[in-house]
Structures are given as C-alpha cells and as structure tokens.
Amino acid sequence: MPSTNRKRSVFDLTCELPLFRYTYICRCWQVAVKMLSYGSMREGWKTPFANGGDFQGNNKRETKGQHEMKMRFKGVLFAAVAAMGLTAMADGVVKRFDSHVEGGAGDGSSWANAYTSIADAIAAVAEAGGGEVWVKQGTHTFAQGTGFSLRSGVTVLGGFKGEDGTDDAVRDPAEYVTTLAGVNNNNENDRIISQAVACDNTAVLDGVTLTQSRYAYRAVTANARPLFRNCLFSGKAGICSRSGDGATGSSADFVGCRFVNLSGGSGYGLINIEGVNASVTFTDCVISDTTALGKFGIVTANGGVSFTRCQFLRNTTAATGNQAALICRYDWGDVDFVDCKLLWNTVPCDTGIATFRRMTNCLIASNTVASATATAGRTALLCAGSSPVLLYRCSIFDNSVDRKCGLLNAP
C-alpha cells in the first residue's frame, strides 16, 4: 500500500478521510464545479465533451488564450480545494496510541505524547465527536481482561511509522506492520476486542494484524456491528458474537480482510456469529490455509451470512458429524455466495464444503470431501441449508467426493 503523508495529493488524502469528513470535501468540489461552470459561461467556454470536447474538458472551439485562462482558473480552484481538504484533515480529531512509549503527556497529541491505552484513545476521540486513532507499528499486547471496545464514529488505523516531525502521518500497513496480540492462554477472557458498547459500522478497525488470542473479537453487548477493514487474522484469533453473551442483534462486517492459518476454535467455529437478528458480511476477503478444530468448521452463523468476491483456499476441518461443514453448519443460516472461489479445500465430514442458500457466479474446483460416515441423503459437496435454493452460473469441476456423497444435497 502506498505511504500516507502530508506530501501526497489531495485526492489521496481525501480518499483516506473518515466518512464523516467526506461530506465536507464533496461539498468543496461541488462549489468548485459550479464556479468553473460560471466562469466557463462568462468566457463563452463550452461544456466538456460538447462539440468534440476531449476527456479533459478542453473544447476544440476554444482559442489558445481562452484555454490558458481556463487552465489557470482550474489551477486556482484545485489549490483552493486542496487547502480546504488539508485543513479539514488537520481540524479532525486525531489521537495517537503506542503501548511502548515512555514519559510524555499521554494525551495523544503527538507520538511522544501518545496514549499507552488504546481504550483511552478511542474514548477521547468518541467524546470529541469522532475521528481517528493512529496506532504505531510494532506489537501491542493485551493482557487477559484488558481488551477494548470499538466506538461509532471512530476509525482505528494501524500501519503508522510513528515518528514526530515531517513523518508524523506516514502510514504504510505493509511496511509498518501493526500487530494487536493477546496472551494466547485460551481463557474466555483472552480477548483483544471485547465489544461492550453498541456501535454501527462507523466503528472501524483498519490495517492491523490480530493474533494470539482466543478471541480477536468478542461481542458482549447487544446491537454492535463494527467494520473490520484490511485486517489480517492469523494464528489463534477467533471471532464470536453470541446471544448467550448478551450480544442479541450483534454482527460484524469484514472488507478486504485475510484469515490465514487460523487454528483452534471452540465447539462453534472459528468465526461464530449467532443470535437473534445476527448477520455477518464478508467482502473481498480471503480465508486460506486454516484448520478448524471445532464442531462446526470455520464460519458458523444462524442468521444471514453473505460472501461477496471471497476466496476459500486450502482449508480443512477436523469437524465430524452430520451437522458439520467447512463453511456454516448444516441446519443454520441464510447463506449467500456471490463471485466467490472455493479451491483445494479438504473436508472429512458429512456436509461438505459449504452450506448455502444462494450461490451465484462461483467457482468450486479441486475440493475433496472424504467423509468416514457419509450419511445417506445428507453428505454432499454442497449442502443447501434451507429451501428454495439457487445455484446460478457456477462452475463446478475436478472435485472429489467419496462414498455415498453427491454434488448437492437439497431439502
């Protein structure tokens, strides 16, 4: 990913501003366009693409002088909008977090004065009306019982170089890897994010690695729906939201995330979203090289589940029995797959690679179902969890299905 610093263009900067700043920037552009249109009318300029105008809006009927004047006018407008965009960014609430910093004021105003508690940094931004928490590169470990909650209107961003001065805002999650880690003791309270506050998906975690914790995320309150964006879940990093924890209606959204080499899991899957009105969405995600030890495989949900442009690669599960599946339990869920790839997965259980209701434009190839029991009428490569079932424009080939197993089991 490219670095984020104050030398980048206004386009890069505005694209990375939180959602609550977009309205301001877009309004600036609207004003600029209106001013340009007004100036064009006064100078007799034509609109872009009219009468053979090109992609840059340079009309072929313009004189050289008119074109030069318009370009100067555009330059002034772009500079003005750039200044407004940078001001909006500077005026936004930003707090810095570094668990390793020593001394300083601890108010998040600079890297030297960074918060050593991410929960305090998030609370400060939320109380100020929203903004960003910048997290310095390195590994930040959360002892048992010290997990934090995400808050609406607060975006937590990893990948910062973390140096004051001209490099204050340099961000590159690929180069400056930021890891949030638990203590890896398999205790119920071993959590990185212990979501105890209701939120919507303006509560964002972006550009971090979560690992070595029984629960990278566990909801313990109702009506929480944070957004995880461009995050890596690796090793032991479970995700759980259950009504039994008081998390009625709590869900999660994952965009551009990777779930790689996950292991462990309780009896309900590595990613377990269940309860009244619960749902979970995965968009542009990759789940690969993962072994699920729990009874119900990698993803379990008894609410709505949707996978869009996701890839499931080289996964397996040790789950057995007639309710197990690599992706979603047999009798749970309204599960959709759109533009997904399921490749090279191995499943030694009855209900195959996936339980689904709708599967559209998907590729399912080179998977293996090798059930030891192969329950007649239930075991198959694909299982439909409910009726009616839609399997549309999918390519299914080179899969190996043993014993009594078939391609599709539908109720």
C-alpha positions in Angstrom: 0.0 0.0 0.0 1.3 3.5 -0.7 2.5 5.7 2.2 0.2 8.2 3.6 2.0 11.5 4.4 1.4 15.2 4.1 3.2 15.4 0.7 0.5 13.3 -1.0 -2.1 14.7 -3.4 -5.4 16.0 -2.2 -7.0 13.0 -4.0 -5.1 10.5 -1.8 -5.7 12.5 1.4 -9.4 12.9 0.8 -9.9 9.2 -0.1 -8.5 8.2 3.3 -10.5 10.7 5.4 -13.2 9.2 7.7 -16.7 9.0 6.4 -17.9 12.0 8.4 -15.4 14.2 6.5 -16.5 13.1 3.1 -19.5 15.4 3.0 -17.3 18.4 3.6 -14.8 17.6 0.9 -17.6 16.7 -1.6 -19.3 20.0 -0.9 -16.0 21.8 -1.7 -15.8 20.0 -5.0 -19.4 20.9 -5.8 -18.7 24.6 -5.2 -15.6 24.4 -7.4 -17.5 22.8 -10.2 -20.2 25.5 -10.0 -17.5 28.2 -10.0 -15.9 26.6 -13.0 -19.2 26.4 -14.8 -20.0 30.0 -14.1 -16.6 31.1 -15.3 -17.0 29.0 -18.4 -20.3 30.7 -19.3 -18.8 34.1 -18.8 -15.9 33.4 -21.0 -18.0 31.6 -23.6 -16.4 28.2 -23.0 -18.3 25.1 -23.9 -19.0 22.2 -21.5 -16.8 19.2 -21.5 -17.4 16.7 -24.4 -19.7 19.2 -26.2 -18.9 19.8 -29.8 -16.0 17.3 -29.8 -14.5 18.3 -26.4 -11.9 15.8 -25.1 -11.7 13.9 -21.8 -10.0 16.9 -20.0 -12.9 19.1 -20.9 -10.8 21.1 -23.5 -13.2 22.1 -26.2 -11.9 22.2 -29.7 -13.6 25.6 -30.3 -11.6 27.4 -27.6 -9.0 29.8 -28.6 -5.5 29.4 -27.2 -6.0 32.3 -24.9 -9.3 31.0 -23.6 -7.8 27.6 -22.9 -4.8 29.1 -21.0 -7.1 31.3 -18.9 -9.3 28.3 -18.1 -6.3 26.2 -17.1 -5.1 29.0 -14.7 -8.7 29.2 -13.3 -8.7 25.5 -12.7 -5.3 25.6 -11.1 -6.6 28.2 -8.6 -9.6 26.1 -7.8 -7.7 22.9 -7.3 -5.3 24.7 -5.0 -8.1 26.2 -3.0 -9.9 22.8 -2.7 -6.6 21.2 -1.7 -6.1 23.7 1.0 -9.6 23.2 2.3 -9.1 19.4 2.2 -5.8 19.6 4.2 -7.5 22.0 6.7 -10.3 19.6 7.2 -7.8 16.8 7.9 -5.8 19.0 10.3 -9.0 20.0 12.1 -10.2 16.4 12.5 -9.7 14.7 15.9 -6.6 12.5 15.8 -5.2 10.7 18.8 -2.1 8.5 18.7 -1.5 5.2 20.5 1.7 3.5 21.3 1.8 1.0 24.1 5.6 1.2 24.3 6.1 5.0 24.7 7.6 6.2 27.9 7.0 9.6 29.5 5.1 12.3 27.7 1.8 13.8 28.4 -0.2 10.8 27.4 -2.8 12.9 25.6 -2.3 11.5 22.0 -1.3 14.9 20.6 2.0 13.5 19.2 3.9 10.3 19.1 6.0 11.4 22.0 2.8 12.1 23.9 0.8 9.0 22.7 -1.7 7.2 24.7 -0.5 3.9 26.2 -4.1 2.7 26.5 -5.9 2.3 23.2 -9.2 2.2 25.1 -8.5 5.7 26.4 -7.5 7.0 23.0 -10.8 5.7 21.4 -12.8 7.2 24.3 -11.2 10.6 23.8 -11.9 10.6 20.1 -15.5 9.5 20.6 -16.1 12.1 23.3 -14.8 14.8 20.9 -17.4 13.8 18.3 -15.4 11.2 16.2 -12.2 11.0 14.3 -9.2 8.7 14.1 -6.9 6.8 16.4 -3.4 6.2 14.9 -1.6 3.1 16.0 2.2 2.9 15.8 3.9 0.0 14.1 5.0 -2.9 16.3 3.3 -5.5 18.5 0.9 -4.3 21.2 -0.1 -7.0 23.7 -3.3 -7.0 25.6 -3.2 -8.9 28.9 -6.2 -11.0 29.9 -9.2 -8.9 30.7 -7.7 -5.7 29.1 -9.5 -5.8 25.7 -11.1 -2.7 24.3 -14.3 -1.7 22.5 -14.7 0.0 19.2 -16.9 3.1 19.1 -19.2 4.6 16.5 -17.5 7.4 14.6 -14.0 6.3 15.5 -11.6 4.8 13.0 -8.6 2.9 14.4 -5.8 2.8 11.8 -2.7 0.7 12.0 0.5 1.0 10.0 2.0 4.3 11.2 5.7 4.8 11.2 5.2 6.7 14.5 7.8 9.5 14.4 7.1 13.1 15.1 8.1 15.8 12.7 7.7 15.5 8.9 7.0 11.8 9.2 4.2 12.3 11.8 1.4 11.0 9.4 3.4 8.4 7.4 1.3 5.3 7.0 2.0 2.1 5.2 0.4 -1.0 6.8 2.5 -3.3 4.6 5.8 -1.8 5.7 5.0 -0.7 9.2 3.2 -3.8 10.4 1.0 -3.2 13.4 0.0 -6.2 15.5 -2.6 -6.4 18.3 -2.0 -9.6 20.2 -3.5 -11.5 23.2 -1.6 -13.7 25.6 -2.6 -16.9 24.0 -3.8 -18.7 27.1 -7.1 -20.0 25.7 -9.0 -18.4 28.6 -12.5 -17.0 28.0 -11.2 -13.5 28.9 -8.3 -13.7 26.5 -9.7 -11.1 24.1 -8.2 -8.2 22.1 -11.5 -6.6 21.3 -14.2 -7.2 24.0 -17.1 -5.3 22.5 -19.1 -4.0 25.4 -20.5 -0.9 23.6 -23.3 -0.9 21.0 -22.0 0.6 17.7 -22.6 0.8 14.0 -20.2 0.2 11.2 -18.7 3.6 11.5 -16.7 1.9 14.3 -13.8 0.8 12.1 -10.6 -1.1 12.6 -8.3 -0.9 9.6 -4.8 -2.1 8.7 -3.8 -4.3 11.7 -2.9 -7.9 12.4 -4.8 -9.7 15.1 -3.3 -12.8 16.6 -2.5 -15.0 19.6 -5.8 -14.5 21.3 -8.7 -16.9 21.9 -10.9 -14.1 20.7 -9.6 -11.4 18.4 -13.2 -10.0 18.7 -16.0 -11.0 21.0 -19.2 -9.1 21.3 -20.7 -8.9 24.9 -23.4 -6.4 24.2 -26.4 -6.1 22.0 -26.6 -4.2 18.7 -22.9 -3.9 17.9 -21.8 -4.0 14.2 -18.2 -2.9 13.8 -16.4 -2.8 10.4 -13.1 -4.7 10.1 -11.2 -3.4 7.0 -7.9 -4.6 5.5 -7.1 -6.6 8.6 -5.2 -9.9 9.0 -6.4 -12.5 11.4 -3.7 -15.1 11.9 -2.9 -18.0 14.2 -5.3 -18.1 17.1 -7.7 -15.3 16.5 -11.4 -16.3 17.0 -14.4 -14.1 16.3 -17.5 -14.6 18.4 -20.9 -12.9 18.9 -23.5 -15.0 20.7 -26.8 -14.2 22.3 -25.7 -16.1 25.3 -23.2 -13.3 25.9 -25.9 -10.7 25.7 -25.0 -9.9 22.1 -28.5 -10.1 20.7 -28.5 -8.5 17.2 -24.7 -8.0 17.2 -23.0 -8.7 14.0 -19.9 -7.7 12.0 -18.7 -6.7 8.6 -15.4 -7.7 7.1 -14.0 -5.9 4.0 -10.6 -6.8 2.4 -9.6 -8.9 5.3 -7.5 -12.1 5.3 -8.0 -15.0 7.6 -4.8 -17.0 7.2 -3.5 -20.1 9.1 -6.2 -19.8 11.8 -6.3 -22.7 14.2 -8.1 -23.7 17.3 -11.7 -22.7 17.9 -14.4 -23.7 20.3 -17.3 -26.0 19.5 -18.9 -23.4 17.4 -16.4 -22.5 14.7 -13.5 -20.0 14.4 -15.9 -17.3 13.2 -19.1 -17.7 15.1 -22.0 -15.2 14.7 -25.2 -16.3 16.1 -28.3 -15.0 17.8 -31.5 -13.1 17.1 -31.2 -10.7 14.1 -27.5 -11.5 13.8 -25.8 -11.4 10.4 -22.3 -11.1 9.0 -20.9 -10.0 5.7 -17.5 -10.7 4.1 -16.5 -8.7 1.0 -13.2 -9.2 -0.9 -11.9 -11.4 1.8 -9.5 -14.4 1.7 -9.8 -17.4 4.1 -6.9 -19.7 3.5 -4.6 -22.4 5.0 -6.8 -22.8 8.0 -7.7 -25.8 10.1 -10.8 -25.6 12.2 -10.9 -27.9 15.1 -14.4 -27.0 16.3 -17.5 -29.0 15.6 -18.9 -26.6 13.0 -15.9 -25.6 10.9 -14.6 -22.2 10.0 -17.7 -20.0 9.8 -20.8 -20.6 11.8 -23.9 -18.4 11.7 -27.5 -18.9 12.3 -28.5 -15.5 10.9 -27.8 -14.1 7.4 -24.3 -14.6 6.0 -23.0 -13.2 2.8 -19.7 -13.8 1.0 -19.0 -11.4 -2.0 -15.9 -11.8 -4.1 -14.3 -14.0 -1.4 -11.8 -16.8 -1.8 -11.6 -20.0 0.3 -8.3 -21.7 -0.4 -6.6 -24.8 1.0 -8.7 -25.0 4.2 -9.6 -28.1 6.2 -11.6 -29.0 9.2 -11.4 -31.8 11.8 -15.1 -31.5 12.5 -17.2 -34.6 12.1 -20.9 -35.5 12.4 -23.9 -34.7 10.3 -24.1 -31.0 11.2 -20.5 -30.1 10.4 -19.3 -28.2 7.3 -16.3 -26.2 6.4 -18.4 -23.1 5.9 -21.5 -22.9 8.0 -23.3 -25.5 10.0 -25.8 -27.8 8.1 -29.1 -26.6 9.6 -28.2 -22.9 10.2 -28.2 -19.8 8.2 -29.4 -18.0 5.1 -26.0 -18.1 3.4 -25.2 -16.3 0.1 -22.1 -16.7 -2.1 -21.6 -14.2 -4.9 -18.5 -14.2 -7.2 -16.6 -16.5 -4.8 -13.9 -19.1 -5.4 -13.7 -22.3 -3.3 -10.5 -24.2 -4.3 -8.3 -27.0 -2.8 -10.3 -27.4 0.4 -10.4 -30.8 2.2 -13.3 -31.8 4.4 -13.5 -35.1 6.3 -17.1 -34.5 7.4 -20.6 -35.1 6.3 -21.9 -31.8 5.0 -19.1 -30.9 2.6 -17.5 -27.6 1.6 -20.4 -25.2 2.2 -23.9 -24.9 3.4 -25.7 -22.3 1.3 -29.0 -20.9 0.1 -27.9 -18.9 -2.9 -24.7 -19.3 -4.9 -24.1 -17.1 -7.9 -21.1 -16.8 -10.3 -18.9 -19.0 -8.2 -16.0 -21.3 -8.9 -15.9 -24.6 -7.0 -13.0 -26.8 -8.0 -10.4 -29.3 -6.8 -12.0 -29.8 -3.4 -12.2 -33.1 -1.5 -15.0 -34.5 0.7 -13.8 -37.7 2.3 -16.4 -38.5 5.0 -15.8 -41.5 7.1 -19.5 -41.9 7.8 -21.1 -40.4 4.7 -24.7 -40.1 5.9 -27.0 -41.1 3.1 -29.2 -38.2 1.9 -27.1 -35.6 3.7 -23.5 -35.9 2.7 -22.5 -33.9 -0.4 -20.0 -31.5 -1.8 -22.5 -28.7 -1.3 -25.5 -28.7 1.1 -28.5 -26.5 0.9 -29.4 -25.3 4.4 -32.9 -24.2 3.5 -35.3 -24.1 0.6 -35.7 -22.7 -2.0 -32.1 -23.0 -3.3 -30.4 -21.0 -6.1 -27.3 -22.3 -7.8 -26.7 -20.0 -10.8 -23.9 -19.6 -13.3 -21.4 -21.6 -11.2 -18.5 -23.6 -12.5 -18.1 -26.9 -10.5 -15.4 -29.3 -11.6 -12.5 -31.6 -10.6 -13.9 -32.2 -7.1 -13.5 -35.5 -5.3 -16.5 -36.7 -3.3 -16.3 -40.2 -1.6 -18.7 -43.0 -0.8 -22.4 -42.0 -0.9 -21.7 -38.3 -1.3 -23.1 -36.4 -4.2 -22.7 -33.0 -5.7 -25.6 -31.3 -4.0 -27.9 -32.1 -1.1 -31.0 -30.0 -1.1 -34.0 -30.4 1.3 
